[in-house]
Amino acid sequence: MMQPSGQASATTVPVGSDADLAWVRQQVRQCAAALGFGLVQQTKLVTAASELARNTLVHGGGGHAEITPLDNGHARGLRMSFVDSGPGIRDLELAMTDGYTSGGGLGLGLSGARRLVQEFSVETEPGRGTTVTAVAWVTQVPASRSGLG
Amino acid sequence: MNEPVPVHPAPVPVLALGDILLVSLQGELHDGLAEQLQQDLSHRIATTGVSGVVIDISGVDIVDSFLGRVLAEIASTARLLAARTVLAGMRPAVAITLVELGLVLPGLTTALDVDRAMEVLSQRGR
């Protein structure tokens, strides 16, 4: 019942360089467009992906991104997971605070990306790595419901 | 759909139009390229003594916090080198996303397109 078609078409993209970040952005945009996300939602998703993939690269020492189309029977969505086996996040609450940075950036990566998607979770363990997962669902427009009885 | 499309880092061209430098950013901008642009522009401003810089981002799909920071730093550096910077042509979806991201780029002058950016610079000129 959960995501019957989702798992088969998951795309895994390595995150090890600047060029990989561009590749992650392209993949997320293509996937979001194919799922029917509108332009603003696409832009938010690609931006969130860029922030999170950069975190994987800069703080996690590289890793990979997994992009999975979802279908829960009511709506289509996109799940993006960013996985690294770096040092982990010691104080998650602090890391999620606007303006907090350990990498010389603006400190908007995690907190900003969370605002750009509907579901957001972070699994981290010091010394073992971090996985950040973000999910967004295609916003239903009233017109598209006309087919439902 | 999964056929790898190579993304080539290409240098960003900087055009001199009289007293103004015009930079048009297109599509994917690598982090390294954005930093390179920051250095190139600062050098050009200092050596040519231009009074303004217009950065056209109408061809840019997304501005994340990294590119946003680079753009803000370019504007700050230009100001120290006696030039004004106008960011032109931001797409509405990019503006919405930046606000939600929390990156509002205070102190950065914007214009809807390059023509208007040129106007802003000429009005504020000496």
Boltz contact constraints between the chains, C-beta under 6 A:
constraints:
  - contact:
      token1: [A, 18]
      token2: [B, 30]
      max_distance: 6.0
  - contact:
      token1: [A, 18]
      token2: [B, 31]
      max_distance: 6.0
  - contact:
      token1: [A, 18]
      token2: [B, 32]
      max_distance: 6.0
  - contact:
      token1: [A, 19]
      token2: [B, 7]
      max_distance: 6.0
  - contact:
      token1: [A, 22]
      token2: [B, 7]
      max_distance: 6.0
  - contact:
      token1: [A, 22]
      token2: [B, 28]
      max_distance: 6.0
  - contact:
      token1: [A, 39]
      token2: [B, 93]
      max_distance: 6.0
  - contact:
      token1: [A, 40]
      token2: [B, 93]
      max_distance: 6.0
  - contact:
      token1: [A, 40]
      token2: [B, 96]
      max_distance: 6.0
  - contact:
      token1: [A, 43]
      token2: [B, 62]
      max_distance: 6.0
  - contact:
      token1: [A, 43]
      token2: [B, 93]
      max_distance: 6.0
  - contact:
      token1: [A, 43]
      token2: [B, 97]
      max_distance: 6.0
  - contact:
      token1: [A, 44]
      token2: [B, 97]
      max_distance: 6.0
  - contact:
      token1: [A, 46]
      token2: [B, 62]
      max_distance: 6.0
  - contact:
      token1: [A, 47]
      token2: [B, 62]
      max_distance: 6.0
  - contact:
      token1: [A, 47]
      token2: [B, 64]
      max_distance: 6.0
  - contact:
      token1: [A, 47]
      token2: [B, 97]
      max_distance: 6.0
  - contact:
      token1: [A, 50]
      token2: [B, 64]
      max_distance: 6.0
  - contact:
      token1: [A, 51]
      token2: [B, 64]
      max_distance: 6.0
  - contact:
      token1: [A, 98]
      token2: [B, 102]
      max_distance: 6.0
  - contact:
      token1: [A, 106]
      token2: [B, 65]
      max_distance: 6.0
  - contact:
      token1: [A, 106]
      token2: [B, 69]
      max_distance: 6.0
  - contact:
      token1: [A, 108]
      token2: [B, 65]
      max_distance: 6.0
  - contact:
      token1: [A, 108]
      token2: [B, 101]
      max_distance: 6.0
  - contact:
      token1: [A, 108]
      token2: [B, 102]
      max_distance: 6.0
  - contact:
      token1: [A, 108]
      token2: [B, 103]
      max_distance: 6.0
  - contact:
      token1: [A, 112]
      token2: [B, 101]
      max_distance: 6.0
  - contact:
      token1: [A, 112]
      token2: [B, 102]
      max_distance: 6.0
  - contact:
      token1: [A, 115]
      token2: [B, 100]
      max_distance: 6.0
  - contact:
      token1: [A, 116]
      token2: [B, 100]
      max_distance: 6.0
